Amino acid sequence: MGIQNWSEDIILVDLPAEPEMGDELKTVIEIVRDRGDCDVVVDFSSVDIVTSSSLSKMLKLRKLLGDCGHRLALCSVAPATKGIFTVTGLDGIFEVADDKFVALASLQMVG
């Protein structure tokens, strides 16, 4: 778990499970707001389920990134969480990759 600079312009977040997830997302939002020049990959490997509060923070992060021309990619999302995205209509909003290496590659290729 943790937040790390994967490259000069990509932040990689190993998201913890709830209830710490919300705090971690809040920290990522603050980092992006301060930097303003990066893409973000959020690894859901340790996450089983997502609360509405954390969904709200992810939407806020996505908007913040999108407003400055950057992207948010999610990876290693559990089937239950994918189900939540589908039921809420967020499956078309979030970019989801199988694992962090695919997510990182997609951000680097499109730039």
MMTF fields as JSON, N, C-alpha, C and O atoms, coordinates in Angstrom:
{
  "mmtfVersion": "1.0.0",
  "mmtfProducer": "UNKNOWN",
  "numBonds": 443,
  "numAtoms": 444,
  "numGroups": 111,
  "numChains": 1,
  "numModels": 1,
  "chainsPerModel": [1],
  "groupsPerChain": [111],
  "chainIdList": ["A"],
  "bondAtomList": [4, 2, 8, 6, 12, 10, 16, 14, 20, 18, 24, 22, 28, 26, 32, 30, 36, 34, 40, 38, 44, 42, 48, 46, 52, 50, 56, 54, 60, 58, 64, 62, 68, 66, 72, 70, 76, 74, 80, 78, 84, 82, 88, 86, 92, 90, 96, 94, 100, 98, 104, 102, 108, 106, 112, 110, 116, 114, 120, 118, 124, 122, 128, 126, 132, 130, 136, 134, 140, 138, 144, 142, 148, 146, 152, 150, 156, 154, 160, 158, 164, 162, 168, 166, 172, 170, 176, 174, 180, 178, 184, 182, 188, 186, 192, 190, 196, 194, 200, 198, 204, 202, 208, 206, 212, 210, 216, 214, 220, 218, 224, 222, 228, 226, 232, 230, 236, 234, 240, 238, 244, 242, 248, 246, 252, 250, 256, 254, 260, 258, 264, 262, 268, 266, 272, 270, 276, 274, 280, 278, 284, 282, 288, 286, 292, 290, 296, 294, 300, 298, 304, 302, 308, 306, 312, 310, 316, 314, 320, 318, 324, 322, 328, 326, 332, 330, 336, 334, 340, 338, 344, 342, 348, 346, 352, 350, 356, 354, 360, 358, 364, 362, 368, 366, 372, 370, 376, 374, 380, 378, 384, 382, 388, 386, 392, 390, 396, 394, 400, 398, 404, 402, 408, 406, 412, 410, 416, 414, 420, 418, 424, 422, 428, 426, 432, 430, 436, 434, 440, 438],
  "bondOrderList": [1, 1, 1, 1, 1, 1, 1, 1, 1, 1, 1, 1, 1, 1, 1, 1, 1, 1, 1, 1, 1, 1, 1, 1, 1, 1, 1, 1, 1, 1, 1, 1, 1, 1, 1, 1, 1, 1, 1, 1, 1, 1, 1, 1, 1, 1, 1, 1, 1, 1, 1, 1, 1, 1, 1, 1, 1, 1, 1, 1, 1, 1, 1, 1, 1, 1, 1, 1, 1, 1, 1, 1, 1, 1, 1, 1, 1, 1, 1, 1, 1, 1, 1, 1, 1, 1, 1, 1, 1, 1, 1, 1, 1, 1, 1, 1, 1, 1, 1, 1, 1, 1, 1, 1, 1, 1, 1, 1, 1, 1],
  "groupList": [{"groupName": "MET", "atomNameList": ["N", "CA", "C", "O"], "elementList": ["N", "C", "C", "O"], "formalChargeList": [0, 0, 0, 0], "bondAtomList": [1, 0, 2, 1, 3, 2], "bondOrderList": [1, 1, 2], "singleLetterCode": "M", "chemCompType": "L-PEPTIDE LINKING"}, {"groupName": "GLY", "atomNameList": ["N", "CA", "C", "O"], "elementList": ["N", "C", "C", "O"], "formalChargeList": [0, 0, 0, 0], "bondAtomList": [1, 0, 2, 1, 3, 2], "bondOrderList": [1, 1, 2], "singleLetterCode": "G", "chemCompType": "PEPTIDE LINKING"}, {"groupName": "ILE", "atomNameList": ["N", "CA", "C", "O"], "elementList": ["N", "C", "C", "O"], "formalChargeList": [0, 0, 0, 0], "bondAtomList": [1, 0, 2, 1, 3, 2], "bondOrderList": [1, 1, 2], "singleLetterCode": "I", "chemCompType": "L-PEPTIDE LINKING"}, {"groupName": "GLN", "atomNameList": ["N", "CA", "C", "O"], "elementList": ["N", "C", "C", "O"], "formalChargeList": [0, 0, 0, 0], "bondAtomList": [1, 0, 2, 1, 3, 2], "bondOrderList": [1, 1, 2], "singleLetterCode": "Q", "chemCompType": "L-PEPTIDE LINKING"}, {"groupName": "ASN", "atomNameList": ["N", "CA", "C", "O"], "elementList": ["N", "C", "C", "O"], "formalChargeList": [0, 0, 0, 0], "bondAtomList": [1, 0, 2, 1, 3, 2], "bondOrderList": [1, 1, 2], "singleLetterCode": "N", "chemCompType": "L-PEPTIDE LINKING"}, {"groupName": "TRP", "atomNameList": ["N", "CA", "C", "O"], "elementList": ["N", "C", "C", "O"], "formalChargeList": [0, 0, 0, 0], "bondAtomList": [1, 0, 2, 1, 3, 2], "bondOrderList": [1, 1, 2], "singleLetterCode": "W", "chemCompType": "L-PEPTIDE LINKING"}, {"groupName": "SER", "atomNameList": ["N", "CA", "C", "O"], "elementList": ["N", "C", "C", "O"], "formalChargeList": [0, 0, 0, 0], "bondAtomList": [1, 0, 2, 1, 3, 2], "bondOrderList": [1, 1, 2], "singleLetterCode": "S", "chemCompType": "L-PEPTIDE LINKING"}, {"groupName": "GLU", "atomNameList": ["N", "CA", "C", "O"], "elementList": ["N", "C", "C", "O"], "formalChargeList": [0, 0, 0, 0], "bondAtomList": [1, 0, 2, 1, 3, 2], "bondOrderList": [1, 1, 2], "singleLetterCode": "E", "chemCompType": "L-PEPTIDE LINKING"}, {"groupName": "ASP", "atomNameList": ["N", "CA", "C", "O"], "elementList": ["N", "C", "C", "O"], "formalChargeList": [0, 0, 0, 0], "bondAtomList": [1, 0, 2, 1, 3, 2], "bondOrderList": [1, 1, 2], "singleLetterCode": "D", "chemCompType": "L-PEPTIDE LINKING"}, {"groupName": "LEU", "atomNameList": ["N", "CA", "C", "O"], "elementList": ["N", "C", "C", "O"], "formalChargeList": [0, 0, 0, 0], "bondAtomList": [1, 0, 2, 1, 3, 2], "bondOrderList": [1, 1, 2], "singleLetterCode": "L", "chemCompType": "L-PEPTIDE LINKING"}, {"groupName": "VAL", "atomNameList": ["N", "CA", "C", "O"], "elementList": ["N", "C", "C", "O"], "formalChargeList": [0, 0, 0, 0], "bondAtomList": [1, 0, 2, 1, 3, 2], "bondOrderList": [1, 1, 2], "singleLetterCode": "V", "chemCompType": "L-PEPTIDE LINKING"}, {"groupName": "PRO", "atomNameList": ["N", "CA", "C", "O"], "elementList": ["N", "C", "C", "O"], "formalChargeList": [0, 0, 0, 0], "bondAtomList": [1, 0, 2, 1, 3, 2], "bondOrderList": [1, 1, 2], "singleLetterCode": "P", "chemCompType": "L-PEPTIDE LINKING"}, {"groupName": "ALA", "atomNameList": ["N", "CA", "C", "O"], "elementList": ["N", "C", "C", "O"], "formalChargeList": [0, 0, 0, 0], "bondAtomList": [1, 0, 2, 1, 3, 2], "bondOrderList": [1, 1, 2], "singleLetterCode": "A", "chemCompType": "L-PEPTIDE LINKING"}, {"groupName": "LYS", "atomNameList": ["N", "CA", "C", "O"], "elementList": ["N", "C", "C", "O"], "formalChargeList": [0, 0, 0, 0], "bondAtomList": [1, 0, 2, 1, 3, 2], "bondOrderList": [1, 1, 2], "singleLetterCode": "K", "chemCompType": "L-PEPTIDE LINKING"}, {"groupName": "THR", "atomNameList": ["N", "CA", "C", "O"], "elementList": ["N", "C", "C", "O"], "formalChargeList": [0, 0, 0, 0], "bondAtomList": [1, 0, 2, 1, 3, 2], "bondOrderList": [1, 1, 2], "singleLetterCode": "T", "chemCompType": "L-PEPTIDE LINKING"}, {"groupName": "ARG", "atomNameList": ["N", "CA", "C", "O"], "elementList": ["N", "C", "C", "O"], "formalChargeList": [0, 0, 0, 0], "bondAtomList": [1, 0, 2, 1, 3, 2], "bondOrderList": [1, 1, 2], "singleLetterCode": "R", "chemCompType": "L-PEPTIDE LINKING"}, {"groupName": "CYS", "atomNameList": ["N", "CA", "C", "O"], "elementList": ["N", "C", "C", "O"], "formalChargeList": [0, 0, 0, 0], "bondAtomList": [1, 0, 2, 1, 3, 2], "bondOrderList": [1, 1, 2], "singleLetterCode": "C", "chemCompType": "L-PEPTIDE LINKING"}, {"groupName": "PHE", "atomNameList": ["N", "CA", "C", "O"], "elementList": ["N", "C", "C", "O"], "formalChargeList": [0, 0, 0, 0], "bondAtomList": [1, 0, 2, 1, 3, 2], "bondOrderList": [1, 1, 2], "singleLetterCode": "F", "chemCompType": "L-PEPTIDE LINKING"}, {"groupName": "HIS", "atomNameList": ["N", "CA", "C", "O"], "elementList": ["N", "C", "C", "O"], "formalChargeList": [0, 0, 0, 0], "bondAtomList": [1, 0, 2, 1, 3, 2], "bondOrderList": [1, 1, 2], "singleLetterCode": "H", "chemCompType": "L-PEPTIDE LINKING"}],
  "groupTypeList": [0, 1, 2, 3, 4, 5, 6, 7, 8, 2, 2, 9, 10, 8, 9, 11, 12, 7, 11, 7, 0, 1, 8, 7, 9, 13, 14, 10, 2, 7, 2, 10, 15, 8, 15, 1, 8, 16, 8, 10, 10, 10, 8, 17, 6, 6, 10, 8, 2, 10, 14, 6, 6, 6, 9, 6, 13, 0, 9, 13, 9, 15, 13, 9, 9, 1, 8, 16, 1, 18, 15, 9, 12, 9, 16, 6, 10, 12, 11, 12, 14, 13, 1, 2, 17, 14, 10, 14, 1, 9, 8, 1, 2, 17, 7, 10, 12, 8, 8, 13, 17, 10, 12, 9, 12, 6, 9, 3, 0, 10, 1],
  "groupIdList": [1, 2, 3, 4, 5, 6, 7, 8, 9, 10, 11, 12, 13, 14, 15, 16, 17, 18, 19, 20, 21, 22, 23, 24, 25, 26, 27, 28, 29, 30, 31, 32, 33, 34, 35, 36, 37, 38, 39, 40, 41, 42, 43, 44, 45, 46, 47, 48, 49, 50, 51, 52, 53, 54, 55, 56, 57, 58, 59, 60, 61, 62, 63, 64, 65, 66, 67, 68, 69, 70, 71, 72, 73, 74, 75, 76, 77, 78, 79, 80, 81, 82, 83, 84, 85, 86, 87, 88, 89, 90, 91, 92, 93, 94, 95, 96, 97, 98, 99, 100, 101, 102, 103, 104, 105, 106, 107, 108, 109, 110, 111],
  "secStructList": [7, 3, 3, 3, 3, 3, 3, 6, 6, 3, 3, 3, 3, 3, 7, 7, 7, 6, 6, 2, 2, 2, 2, 2, 2, 2, 2, 2, 2, 2, 2, 2, 2, 2, 2, 7, 1, 7, 3, 3, 3, 3, 3, 7, 6, 6, 7, 1, 7, 7, 7, 2, 2, 2, 2, 2, 2, 2, 2, 2, 2, 2, 2, 2, 2, 2, 2, 6, 6, 7, 7, 3, 3, 3, 3, 1, 7, 7, 2, 2, 2, 2, 2, 2, 2, 2, 2, 2, 6, 4, 4, 4, 6, 1, 3, 3, 3, 1, 1, 2, 2, 2, 2, 2, 2, 2, 2, 2, 2, 2, 7],
  "xCoordList": [0.819, 0.0, 0.863, 1.999, 0.313, 1.049, 0.932, 0.323, 1.539, 1.529, 2.971, 3.827, 3.245, 4.614, 4.639, 3.698, 5.717, 5.917, 6.484, 7.635, 5.676, 6.127, 7.09, 8.097, 6.774, 7.646, 7.464, 6.784, 8.063, 7.969, 6.524, 6.177, 5.684, 4.311, 3.22, 2.078, 3.556, 2.548, 2.708, 3.794, 1.598, 1.558, 0.869, -0.187, 1.458, 0.886, 0.401, 1.159, -0.865, -1.467, -1.875, -2.711, -1.288, -1.724, -2.774, -2.452, -4.027, -5.136, -5.374, -5.455, -5.488, -5.819, -7.328, -8.105, -7.725, -9.153, -9.821, -9.157, -11.149, -11.899, -11.582, -11.346, -11.561, -11.925, -10.768, -10.988, -9.541, -8.39, -8.444, -7.78, -9.225, -9.282, -9.641, -9.024, -10.619, -11.052, -9.944, -9.776, -9.187, -8.076, -6.996, -6.426, -6.722, -5.696, -6.122, -5.315, -7.395, -7.901, -7.851, -7.539, -8.154, -8.089, -6.653, -6.437, -5.684, -4.271, -3.879, -3.172, -4.333, -4.021, -4.609, -3.952, -5.833, -6.464, -5.618, -5.406, -5.14, -4.302, -2.995, -2.549, -2.38, -1.131, -1.374, -0.608, -2.442, -2.749, -3.059, -2.622, -3.801, -4.133, -2.853, -2.747, -1.888, -0.627, 0.244, 0.847, 0.309, 1.165, 0.501, 1.057, -0.696, -1.453, -0.911, -1.438, 0.116, 0.732, 1.004, 2.065, 0.057, 0.341, -0.912, -2.04, -0.679, -1.72, -1.642, -0.63, -2.734, -2.77, -3.265, -4.257, -2.559, -3.01, -3.343, -2.521, -4.573, -5.006, -5.151, -5.981, -4.327, -4.321, -5.273, -5.087, -6.298, -7.331, -7.048, -7.965, -5.813, -5.486, -5.931, -6.325, -5.875, -6.216, -7.655, -8.046, -8.438, -9.794, -10.839, -10.807, -11.767, -12.872, -14.135, -14.859, -14.391, -15.632, -15.334, -14.363, -16.179, -15.981, -17.23, -18.346, -17.042, -18.184, -18.562, -17.792, -19.746, -20.192, -19.284, -19.065, -18.761, -17.842, -16.562, -16.073, -16.028, -14.818, -15.115, -14.279, -16.285, -16.677, -16.718, -16.271, -17.252, -17.321, -15.923, -15.695, -14.996, -13.613, -12.945, -12.165, -13.241, -12.664, -13.206, -12.464, -14.495, -15.073, -14.459, -14.211, -14.217, -13.586, -12.166, -11.749, -11.428, -10.062, -10.083, -9.267, -11.013, -11.117, -11.4, -10.789, -12.319, -12.652, -11.46, -11.159, -10.781, -9.609, -8.546, -7.974, -8.291, -7.309, -7.778, -7.009, -9.046, -9.586, -9.566, -9.326, -9.818, -9.831, -8.47, -8.389, -7.397, -6.064, -5.442, -4.224, -6.298, -5.842, -5.122, -4.352, -5.356, -4.689, -5.714, -6.921, -5.204, -6.086, -5.932, -4.899, -7.023, -7.067, -7.337, -8.3, -6.48, -6.688, -6.758, -5.943, -7.736, -7.9, -7.436, -7.556, -6.899, -6.468, -6.692, -6.868, -6.682, -6.853, -8.125, -8.123, -9.208, -10.487, -11.218, -11.422, -11.613, -12.316, -13.686, -14.281, -14.186, -15.499, -16.627, -17.503, -16.621, -17.675, -17.629, -18.668, -16.418, -16.275, -16.659, -17.298, -16.282, -16.712, -18.231, -18.823, -18.86, -20.319, -20.914, -21.93, -20.276, -20.724, -20.607, -21.512, -19.502, -19.325, -20.419, -20.949, -20.757, -21.785, -23.162, -23.875, -23.532, -24.849, -25.014, -26.103, -23.939, -24.021, -23.788, -23.893, -23.475, -23.228, -21.835, -21.558, -20.953, -19.6, -18.634, -17.489, -19.09, -18.2, -17.795, -16.74, -18.619, -18.268, -17.476, -16.981, -17.354, -16.658, -15.187, -14.31, -14.932, -13.565, -12.88, -13.482, -11.615, -10.767, -10.206, -9.517, -10.499, -10.093, -9.196, -9.524, -8.059, -7.116, -6.991, -7.313, -6.52, -6.38, -5.376, -5.637, -4.226, -3.206, -2.477, -2.696, -1.613, -0.968, -0.04, 0.142, 0.548, 1.473, 0.729, 1.22, -0.453, -1.292, -1.773, -1.771, -2.183, -2.643, -1.53, -1.745, -0.347, 0.789, 1.155, 1.426, 1.159, 1.487, 0.459, 0.827, -0.825, -1.856, -1.69, -1.898, -1.329, -1.115, 0.127, 0.129, 1.17, 2.405, 2.279, 2.878, 1.507, 1.343, 0.5, 0.837, -0.577, -1.458, -0.878, -1.06, -0.158, 0.536, -0.393, 0.051],
  "yCoordList": [-1.18, 0.0, 1.243, 1.231, 2.304, 3.545, 4.275, 3.804, 5.442, 6.319, 6.498, 6.827, 6.283, 6.448, 7.099, 6.966, 7.798, 8.357, 7.25, 6.845, 6.765, 5.698, 6.267, 5.644, 7.455, 8.148, 9.641, 10.042, 10.444, 11.894, 12.388, 13.377, 11.697, 12.187, 11.164, 11.335, 10.095, 9.104, 8.757, 8.42, 8.852, 8.445, 7.088, 6.893, 6.158, 4.831, 4.728, 4.977, 4.36, 4.257, 2.81, 2.265, 2.186, 0.863, 1.11, 1.363, 1.037, 1.428, 0.415, -0.785, 0.888, -0.023, -0.289, 0.418, -1.3, -1.606, -0.535, 0.272, -0.548, 0.346, -0.041, -1.223, 0.855, 2.267, 3.187, 4.386, 2.676, 3.526, 4.059, 5.047, 3.421, 3.809, 5.288, 5.991, 5.755, 7.145, 8.131, 9.129, 7.854, 8.735, 8.737, 9.78, 7.571, 7.459, 8.245, 8.96, 8.111, 8.851, 10.356, 11.124, 10.778, 12.199, 12.709, 13.806, 11.923, 12.288, 12.392, 13.321, 11.445, 11.478, 12.736, 13.385, 13.077, 14.289, 15.518, 16.383, 15.596, 16.722, 16.77, 17.848, 15.614, 15.552, 16.03, 16.832, 15.534, 15.924, 17.421, 18.109, 17.915, 19.345, 20.184, 21.228, 19.734, 20.466, 20.38, 21.37, 19.175, 18.968, 19.437, 20.246, 18.921, 19.315, 18.847, 19.244, 18.023, 17.635, 16.136, 15.724, 15.318, 13.891, 13.061, 13.515, 11.839, 10.83, 9.971, 9.969, 9.235, 8.411, 7.007, 6.841, 5.993, 4.603, 4.179, 4.304, 3.671, 3.21, 1.689, 1.157, 1.001, -0.461, -0.924, -0.599, -1.692, -2.172, -3.578, -4.229, -4.067, -5.439, -5.78, -6.916, -4.818, -5.073, -4.699, -4.733, -4.344, -3.839, -4.884, -5.445, -5.137, -6.054, -5.301, -5.722, -4.201, -3.467, -1.968, -1.576, -1.149, 0.294, 0.966, 0.64, 1.904, 2.632, 3.797, 4.192, 4.33, 5.472, 6.678, 7.467, 6.827, 7.926, 7.806, 8.801, 6.597, 6.388, 6.545, 7.065, 6.109, 6.331, 7.82, 8.259, 8.584, 10.035, 10.636, 11.517, 10.164, 10.661, 10.265, 11.04, 9.07, 8.656, 9.512, 9.873, 9.84, 10.717, 12.12, 12.749, 12.6, 13.906, 13.891, 14.84, 12.81, 12.663, 12.625, 13.279, 11.863, 11.777, 13.134, 13.498, 13.888, 15.223, 16.159, 16.894, 16.14, 16.982, 16.697, 17.62, 15.419, 15.033, 15.442, 15.995, 15.164, 15.484, 16.974, 17.385, 17.78, 19.242, 19.788, 20.848, 19.071, 19.535, 18.618, 18.594, 17.868, 17.074, 15.79, 15.279, 15.256, 14.013, 12.914, 13.153, 11.702, 10.536, 9.768, 9.807, 9.058, 8.143, 6.757, 6.554, 5.795, 4.404, 3.538, 3.676, 2.651, 1.713, 0.351, 0.027, -0.466, -1.803, -2.795, -2.419, -4.073, -5.183, -5.018, -5.207, -4.663, -4.419, -5.747, -6.493, -6.04, -7.286, -7.318, -6.269, -8.527, -8.661, -7.943, -7.351, -7.984, -7.308, -5.8, -5.151, -5.248, -3.812, -3.468, -2.443, -4.307, -4.087, -4.086, -3.308, -4.96, -5.014, -3.709, -3.239, -3.127, -1.832, -0.765, 0.05, -0.774, 0.189, 0.021, 1.008, -1.221, -1.487, -1.023, -0.339, -1.389, -1.026, 0.491, 1.013, 1.194, 2.647, 3.395, 4.621, 2.66, 3.299, 3.883, 4.621, 3.557, 4.113, 3.287, 3.689, 2.136, 1.294, 1.989, 1.69, 2.906, 3.661, 4.923, 5.581, 5.263, 6.485, 6.217, 6.981, 5.111, 4.792, 3.903, 2.99, 4.195, 3.373, 2.256, 2.527, 0.999, -0.134, -1.078, -1.463, -1.441, -2.381, -3.618, -3.576, -4.719, -5.972, -5.878, -6.363, -5.251, -5.117, -3.785, -3.052, -3.481, -2.165, -1.953, -0.82, -3.025, -2.86, -2.508, -1.723, -3.089, -2.74, -1.296, -0.543, -0.91, 0.464, 1.473, 2.493, 1.196, 2.093, 2.213, 3.307, 1.086, 1.094, 1.903, 2.641, 1.768, 2.496, 4.01, 4.777, 4.442, 5.868, 6.375, 7.487, 5.563, 5.981, 5.986, 6.83, 5.053, 4.985, 6.151, 6.76, 6.452, 7.515, 8.874, 9.868, 8.883, 10.08, 11.135, 12.211],
  "zCoordList": [0.0, 0.0, 0.0, 0.475, -0.534, -0.538, -1.851, -2.811, -1.857, -3.015, -3.438, -2.617, -4.716, -5.19, -6.56, -7.342, -6.839, -8.17, -9.046, -8.88, -9.975, -10.872, -11.897, -12.231, -12.394, -13.333, -13.084, -12.139, -13.918, -13.745, -13.801, -13.156, -14.574, -14.744, -14.434, -14.862, -13.691, -13.292, -11.81, -11.341, -11.102, -9.693, -9.621, -10.223, -8.892, -8.69, -7.248, -6.311, -7.079, -5.753, -5.501, -6.221, -4.48, -4.031, -2.968, -1.807, -3.37, -2.507, -1.395, -1.658, -0.145, 0.951, 0.984, 0.343, 1.727, 1.879, 2.734, 3.385, 2.714, 3.606, 5.045, 5.296, 5.98, 5.888, 5.512, 5.337, 5.379, 5.046, 3.622, 3.308, 2.756, 1.349, 1.189, 0.389, 1.93, 1.812, 2.126, 1.425, 3.18, 3.546, 2.473, 2.153, 1.927, 0.881, -0.359, -0.953, -0.748, -1.909, -1.662, -2.572, -0.443, -0.095, -0.253, -0.768, 0.184, 0.046, -1.426, -1.814, -2.248, -3.679, -4.319, -5.134, -3.956, -4.488, -4.144, -4.994, -2.911, -2.495, -3.284, -3.677, -3.517, -4.289, -5.713, -6.246, -6.323, -7.706, -7.771, -8.694, -6.804, -6.777, -6.679, -7.322, -5.88, -5.733, -6.979, -7.394, -7.579, -8.749, -10.029, -10.773, -10.278, -11.45, -12.788, -13.828, -12.797, -14.075, -14.153, -14.622, -13.7, -13.661, -13.948, -13.756, -14.412, -14.526, -13.265, -12.564, -12.985, -11.779, -12.114, -12.824, -11.593, -11.657, -10.236, -9.329, -10.053, -8.736, -8.792, -9.53, -7.996, -7.938, -6.837, -5.664, -7.23, -6.314, -5.786, -5.285, -5.88, -5.473, -4.052, -3.791, -3.132, -1.729, -1.386, -0.219, -2.394, -2.161, -2.537, -3.632, -1.61, -1.88, -2.279, -3.181, -1.612, -1.801, -1.656, -1.008, -2.264, -2.246, -1.692, -2.096, -0.764, -0.209, -1.124, -2.0, -0.905, -1.705, -1.479, -2.398, -0.277, 0.023, -0.814, -1.349, -0.922, -1.724, -3.208, -3.948, -3.658, -5.053, -5.359, -6.418, -4.432, -4.594, -4.72, -5.548, -3.907, -3.963, -5.28, -5.833, -5.783, -7.068, -8.203, -9.117, -8.155, -9.167, -9.095, -10.124, -7.875, -7.693, -8.264, -8.928, -8.002, -8.522, -10.042, -10.693, -10.612, -12.071, -12.688, -13.693, -12.097, -12.607, -12.497, -13.438, -11.358, -11.152, -12.214, -12.794, -12.461, -13.483, -14.877, -15.663, -15.175, -16.495, -16.79, -17.925, -15.772, -15.951, -16.363, -16.983, -16.022, -16.421, -17.488, -17.665, -18.193, -19.331, -18.989, -19.802, -17.8, -17.392, -17.132, -17.136, -16.906, -16.825, -15.526, -14.858, -15.199, -14.059, -14.612, -15.352, -14.252, -14.653, -13.4, -12.488, -13.368, -12.259, -12.724, -13.905, -11.802, -12.199, -11.071, -9.912, -11.436, -10.493, -9.663, -8.447, -10.349, -9.687, -9.494, -10.452, -8.248, -7.917, -8.599, -8.848, -8.9, -9.535, -8.782, -9.414, -7.455, -6.685, -6.912, -7.029, -6.974, -7.206, -8.637, -8.872, -9.597, -10.984, -11.058, -11.806, -10.278, -10.223, -9.717, -10.229, -8.711, -8.185, -9.273, -9.448, -9.996, -11.092, -12.14, -12.651, -12.462, -13.47, -12.995, -13.73, -11.78, -11.229, -11.138, -11.376, -10.796, -10.643, -11.959, -12.005, -13.023, -14.316, -14.452, -15.397, -13.51, -13.53, -14.371, -14.577, -14.857, -15.664, -16.961, -17.52, -17.44, -18.642, -18.339, -19.254, -17.074, -16.65, -16.36, -16.763, -15.648, -15.244, -16.274, -16.84, -16.498, -17.356, -16.475, -15.491, -16.827, -15.994, -16.797, -17.919, -16.201, -16.819, -15.932, -14.744, -16.522, -15.782, -14.636, -13.535, -14.898, -13.849, -14.001, -14.966, -13.042, -13.035, -14.22, -14.667, -14.733, -15.853, -17.138, -17.949, -17.319, -18.476, -18.333, -19.307, -17.131, -16.885, -17.124, -17.778, -16.601, -16.782, -18.263, -18.758, -18.957, -20.381, -21.179, -22.093, -20.837, -21.584, -21.381, -22.321, -20.197, -19.955, -20.695, -21.222, -20.73, -21.371, -22.895, -23.562, -23.447, -24.906, -25.431, -26.447, -24.743, -25.202, -24.833, -25.537, -23.679, -23.251, -22.759, -22.36]
}
